[in-house]
Structures are given as C-alpha cells and as structure tokens.
Amino acid sequence: MNAGLDDGAPLRILVTGGSGFIGRHVVSVLRAEGHLVTVADRTPYPESLVGGVRTVTGDLCRAEVRDRAVAPGTDAIVHLAAETSVLGSVERPALVHRANVEMTAALLELARERQVVTFVLASTNAVVGPCEETITERLPLAPLTPYGATKAAAEMLLSGYSGSYGMRTPVLRLTNVYGPGMLDKDSFIPRLMRAAATDEGVQIYGDGRQRRDLVHVSDVARAFGLAVAGWPSGPVIIGSGRSHTVTDLAVAAREITGRPIPARHVAAKPGEMPAVLVDITRARTRGFEPSVSLEEGMRTAWADFSPAVQA
C-alpha cells in the first residue's frame, strides 16, 4: 500500500492533462495542499509554474510516455487528458475513442501493475444524454455523441478496476467549466469573451433557450482535491446547481464586458443537449460547495480577453 493521507504523508499524484485549462488549476490546488505533483501532457507545462512540479511531455497514448509518467510509488492519478470537443467527436470518432478509451484503459492497467490505489476521472454529464428531468447520478448511461460514449466507456473501465482490484475510482461528471485560462478554448463563454474583445458577433445554436449549468474552474479544482483526499468510487456531479439559458448567458456577458456582442442564430448542431439541469446533492454531502457566482466568474474569464490586457 502506498503512502496516503491516513499516515500524514503528502500524496504523490500524477495529473494527466495538467498543462490544460482545468489541469493547471487542479495542480495549483493539489500543491497548495502539500502534495507532490507530476504533470503529464502533450503540451509543455508553463515554465513560470514548473518549480516543484515534475513534468513529462508527450502523448499518453504512447507506452513509453505512460511509463515515464506513472513513476513507481505514485499514490493517485487524476486523469484529465482527453479529447473534449463534443462536436469534434462527431467528425473524428476514431481519434476520440483512441484518446478517451484506449488511453484510459492503458493507464488503468499500468496503475494496477504499479499499485496506484486511487484513480480519479474527469467525466461529463453527456454520458446520460438528453434528459427532460433533473440529471442525477442514478440516471442510466445513454450518450448522444461519440464524446459522451467514450466517457461512459471510461467510467465503466474504472468501475471494473474498482470491483476487481479494489482501486478507488471517483468519477467527477463536470458541467460546463469556465473561468480564467480559456484563451485557446472554443466553448460558449470564451466565444462570448472573444466576440466582446474584437467587437464582433457570436453564433447561438438554435433558439437560445437551451439551458446550461456553468461551474467555475476554481470550484472544479477544489472538487478534484476533495476526490483525491477520500471520495469513494463512482460518479459525482460537479456543477453550480443553477442553470441559465444560452440567451441569458449572452445578456450577462454584455453586462460584464460593456460590449454589444451581436448574436446570430444558426441551426442547432446534432448531439447538443437541449437542457442541463443537475442535482449536486451527492457532491454537497461530500463537502463540495460551489462558491463563485456567474457574474464573478465571467469577470475572471473576461480579464484574460479584455483588450486592455491584450494591449
């Protein structure tokens, strides 16, 4: 058994995808809690943040990269590395399967061989597909897209390793994550921020009445810290517990940025969920509580895109 929280020793944690938007925030939280962190990512970890962080740069689909990343003595893996574009998965399903299913299976097996006791997965509520009721962890898996299907498959792999080998495998089903560090992202919030910064418009798919739960990245990072520390195996929904229409998000962005952000409605894309209304009761019973309001969170996102910052 590797060292862990019970004996007071810091955990040795591998964060895959640790150079990414969510990953950098997760690494910061884990380090603040005293853990020893390794980052494995195709993108080099920012040099300004490297101090005290072991880094492995490369594609985790390759065995030699996984071998370097999962060092002997690793206590936990936080698995964020993935292809995350829902619409992109419809265009490139084989690529998404390789990155999200085959890579996860290979990491799990290496974790088993090296006696890693905890494996935390970043998943999504897209595993349950469209739902006219509030989404809970009890809904059956019924994904609408290759992306949702690959995350559902990864969840089942973790369940199998938990049941057969006793590995602790918490799964965090994230809603729409936003906040600082989204300059290279293409989800709706950065599209709004980019449109405001360039005085251009934004496309809204369908009638704009589809609802989304937005959760700030700092809240998500805290949830991963809690999960590593002791959450049991199985899924937990991580969101704000409040949903907003896409049109309302555009209105809020105009107020925060002071820019007009014209909107043009276009045809809805296949696989897009009409409504995301989530119940975060299970997360709350495990110590998670969202703390960042939509308005405050949008301001932190806008700070990266503001022309004053770019100048």
N, C-alpha and C positions, 0 to 999 in steps of 0.2 A: 504493500500500500504506500503510495506517495504521500509526502508531507501535505498537510492541509490546514484549514482554519482551526480544527479542533486542537492542534498542538501549538497554535500561536505562530507558526512559521508562515512567511509570505508564500503565496502560491506562485508556481512557475507556469505562466499562461501564454499560450500561442494564440494570437489574434490573426486569423486569415482575413485578407482584405483590409488590414489595419491602416493602409495608406489612404483609404477611401473616405468619403464624406462621413458616414456613420463611424467607421473604424477609428478615425483619429480621435473622435470624442470618447469612444469606448476605451481606447488606450489611455487617454488622459485620466479617466475615472479610475481605472484599474491601478495605474501608477500612484495616483493620489491615495489609494487605499493600501499602498505598500507592497503591491505585488511586483514580481519580476516578469516583464513582458517581452515576448518575441513577436515581431510583426513579419508576416509573410504576404507578399503582394507582387503582382506583375509590375506595379508602379513603385519606384523607389520611395521610401519613407522620407518626408520632408527633412532636409538637413538641419533645419532650425529646431527640430523636435527630437533628433536622434539620441541625444545624450541619455545614457542609461537604458536604451532600448536596443536589444539585439534585432538585427534585420536580416531577412532572407528575401532577395529579389528574384522572381521567376514565376513561371506558370505552374500552379499546383496540380495541374493535370499531368505533369511530368513526375515520374517516380523519384528522380534524383533531387528535385526541389522539395518534394514532400519529406524525403529522408533527411534533408538538412533542416527543414522547418520543425519537425516533431523530434526534438532532441530527447535522448534518454533522460528521464527524470521530470518530464513535462507532467504537470498535475491536471491541467484543464486546457481545452481548446474552445475558443469562441469562433464559430465558423460563420463569417460574414461574406467571404469571397463567393461571388455568384454573378451570373448574367441576370440583370434585374429588369430589363425592359419588357413590359407586357406586350406591347405592340411589336417590338423587335422579335419576340419569341414566336409570333405568328409567321414572321418572314423567315426565321432561321431556327426551326425547332431542333434540328440535329445538334447545332452548336450549343444551344441552351441545355439540352439533355446531357451533353458531354461535361459541361461546366458545373451543372447543378446536381446531377445524379451520379455520374461516374466518378467525378472528383470527390464527392461526399462519401461514396462507398469506399473509395480507396483510402481516404483519410480515417474513416472509422476503423477500417481493418488495421491500419498502421497504429492507430491509437490503442486498439485491443492488444496488439503484439507488444506494445511498449508500456502497457499497464497504465494508460491515462484513465483516470477514474471519472472525469467529467467532460462532457461534450455538449456545448450549448449551440443551438442552431438559430440563425435568423431566418424566419419564415414569413408568411403573409396570410392575410385573411382571404386572398384569392384562391386558397385551397378549397374553400367551401362553395365557390361560385355565387351566382345571383341569389339573393335572399330577400324576401318581402318582409321578413321579421327581423328583430334584432339578432345580430350574429353573436353566438356564444361558442365556447369550446366543445359543446355537445353536438353540434351540427355534423352531419356526415360529410366526408370529403367528396366534392363534386366540382372540380375545377373546370373553368370555361376555356382556358388557354394553355398552350404548352408550358408557359412560365408557371402558372398555378399547378399544373400537373407535375412538373419537376420538383416543386417544393413539397407537394403532397407525397411524392415518392421518397424524398429525402426524410420527411417526417417518419414514414413507415420504416425506413432503414434504421433510424435512431431507436424507434420502438423495439425493433428486433434485437438490436445490440443491448438495449436495456434489459429486455426479458431474458435473453440467453446468457449474457455475460455480466450482468449487474452494473453496467456502466450507467452513471446518472446522466440523463439526456433531456434537460429542459429545452423546450421549443418556444421561441418568442414570435408570435404572429403579429407583425407590425402593421399598423395602418399607414397612412401617408406621412412620411417623415420629412420634416423641413427644418430650416434654420441656417446658421452661418456655415459657409463652406460649400455652397451649391453652385459655384460659378460654372462648372462644367456639366451640370445636370440638366435634364430636359423634361422634368415633371412640371406640373402646372404652376406651382409657386415660383420657381426660377424663370419660367416663361413670362409670368406676370412681371417679375422684377426686371428682367431683361427688356421687356417692352417699355416699361416705365423709364429705364435708363436711356433708351435710344429714341424715345418719343415715337414709338411705333405701336402697332396694334397687336392683339393676341387672338388666336382662334379658340373658340369654345365649341366642343363637340356636342352635337345635338341641341336640345333646348336650354341647356344650362341648369336644369332643375335636378340633375343627379347630385346626390349628397355624398360628401367625403368627410371622414374623420381625420383631422390633422394633429399629429403629435410632434412636439419639439424634440430635436435631436439630443438636447441635454437630458430630457426626461428619458428618452430611449437608452442613452448611455448608462444612466443610473439603474435602469431595469436590468441591463446586462450584468452590472456589478452585483446586484441582488441575486440574479440567477446563478452566477458563478459561486456565490457565497453559500448557497444551500437550497435553492428551489428543487423540488422533486422532478422526476421525469414527466414528460407530457407537455401539451400545449398551454400557453398562457397568452391571451390577447393583450397587446400593449397599444394603447391609444389614449386620446384625451377624454373619451366618453361623451364627446359632443360632435355633432355633425353639422356641416354647412353646405348649402348648395354651391355649385361652381360659380353661378352668377353672384352670390353673396361674397365669395372669395375675391372676385374681381372688384366689387364695390369696396371691400375692405382695403385692397391693395391701392386703389385710387386715393383713399383717405390717408393711408400711411405714407405714400410716396408724394402726394400732391400732384400727380400726373394724370392726364385724362385716360390713358390706356384704352383706346377704342377696341371694341370686341366685335368679331365677325363670327357668326355661327356657321359651322360646317357640319357635314353628315357625321353621325356618330360612328366610331370605329368598332369593328367586331371584337367581342370579348370584353368590352368595357362594362363594369358592373354599374347598374343604374343607381344603386344606393348602398352606402356603407354606414350602417348603424351598429355600433358594437357595445357589448356589455363588458366592462373591465372589472367586474366584481372579483373574479378569481385573482387578478393581479393585486387588487387592493388588499385582499386577505393575506397576501404575501409581502406586504409592506410597500407596494408601489403606489404612488400618488402623483398624477401629473401636476406640474407647478407653473407652467408657462402658458399664459393666455395667448389667444390667436393674435391679438394686436401687438403684444410684446414680442411674440415670436416673429411676426412679419417684420418688425423693426430690425431684429437681429439679422434677418435674411437680407433686407434692403441695404444694410450697412455695407455689404460686400459689393453690391451692384451700383450704388449711388454714384453719379458722375463725379461728385466731389472726391470720392475715394479713388476712382479710376484716373483722375487727373494727375 
